[in-house]
Amino acid sequence: MIALRKLVLAAAIAAGSGLSIPQQVNAFELTGAWATSADQCSKVFARKGRANQVNFTNFSGVYGGGFIAEEGNSRAA
């Protein structure tokens, strides 16, 4: 009798978990620049041009490095 209860409980959990799985997953766009420390941002990143494009400074790795995520690609130093 106990084994039957466990089997029914397991079946109910399995059936219920199938209902909570999303049918469609939507992606989101992530764009930005992150440094290993907030106070090092100005030493790791530099803005250039009229569009204020973010790039790494020449010695960004000396200050802990960082990560730049842009639509379509990502770069790390």
Legacy VTK file of the C-alpha trace (Angstrom):
# vtk DataFile Version 3.0
C-alpha trace
ASCII
DATASET POLYDATA
POINTS 77 float
0.000 0.000 0.000
2.865 2.394 0.830
4.565 1.563 -2.463
1.335 2.388 -4.322
1.111 5.779 -2.557
4.717 6.566 -3.516
4.025 5.574 -7.110
0.899 7.760 -7.272
2.792 10.671 -5.674
5.684 10.303 -8.133
3.248 10.196 -11.066
1.455 13.313 -9.811
4.733 15.207 -9.404
5.885 14.172 -12.878
2.581 15.215 -14.447
2.547 18.526 -12.573
6.110 19.385 -13.468
5.301 19.043 -17.148
2.747 21.824 -16.794
5.228 24.269 -15.288
7.803 23.992 -18.099
7.475 27.007 -20.409
6.574 26.165 -23.971
8.503 29.101 -25.429
11.635 30.775 -24.143
12.425 34.304 -25.266
15.963 35.671 -25.364
16.872 39.164 -24.280
19.484 41.583 -25.509
22.402 42.248 -23.189
24.623 45.205 -24.001
27.137 46.828 -21.686
30.576 46.766 -20.115
31.538 45.258 -16.775
34.829 45.519 -14.894
36.000 43.312 -12.044
35.683 46.317 -9.731
33.439 49.381 -10.138
36.178 51.807 -9.099
38.422 50.492 -11.911
35.937 51.159 -14.766
37.672 54.333 -15.949
41.016 52.488 -16.066
39.614 49.459 -17.920
37.218 51.119 -20.412
37.362 54.213 -22.623
34.632 55.816 -24.742
35.534 56.756 -28.315
33.901 58.633 -31.167
30.587 60.369 -31.569
28.655 57.197 -30.734
30.577 56.834 -27.458
31.608 53.306 -28.396
33.166 51.515 -25.430
36.614 49.961 -25.898
39.300 48.626 -23.604
42.150 50.902 -22.559
45.688 49.890 -23.539
46.477 48.434 -20.107
43.018 47.190 -19.077
44.368 43.819 -17.933
46.653 45.506 -15.416
43.603 46.820 -13.550
41.718 43.540 -13.349
40.203 43.349 -16.816
36.558 43.362 -17.785
33.924 42.252 -20.236
32.103 44.034 -23.063
28.849 42.584 -24.406
27.412 44.006 -27.621
24.666 42.852 -29.912
26.163 40.060 -32.002
29.507 39.603 -30.197
31.350 39.803 -26.911
34.932 40.615 -25.958
36.964 40.055 -22.812
40.289 41.319 -21.531
LINES 1 78
77 0 1 2 3 4 5 6 7 8 9 10 11 12 13 14 15 16 17 18 19 20 21 22 23 24 25 26 27 28 29 30 31 32 33 34 35 36 37 38 39 40 41 42 43 44 45 46 47 48 49 50 51 52 53 54 55 56 57 58 59 60 61 62 63 64 65 66 67 68 69 70 71 72 73 74 75 76
